[in-house]
Every structure is written in structure tokens, then in C-alpha cells.
């Protein structure tokens, strides 16, 4: 059984990359639908929604392309926040 309009079946699992791709694709579709509504309704509020959804999509794409920190980098960053370097 699959969800209508879905590529994946509910019992399938997605990795992080696939999840972010689905998010970015969904934001793109939502922005497109909002743009159509803006034309149909002749309402400037929908243009604000389009701008916001495009920013959300761009942020999701940027997040998907970011490199995660290694365990050592994470520990070093946490150590710097809890015990900042004190000069002598």
C-alpha cells in the first residue's frame, strides 16, 4: 500500500539525504502552488508566502549540503563553550 502522490511506501525507510531531498522538493511544490494562488487571487499576501517558502527551500538545500562535525570536533567545540581559553 502506498500513499497517493508518494514515491515511498509507508514501510520503507529514508536516510537523511532522501529526507532532505523530499523536504526541498515539497517546499518547491508549495512555493509553486502559492505562486499560482497569488496570480489567481491577485493578492500580494501570497507573494510573501512564495518568498518565505523559497527561503525555506534554500535553507533546507543548504542544510542538506552541509558537512557534519566529527565526534572530536564536537567535543572540542563543547569544551570551548564550557571552559573558554583564559589568558595568563
Order of alpha helices (4+ residues) and beta strands (2+ residues): alpha-alpha-alpha
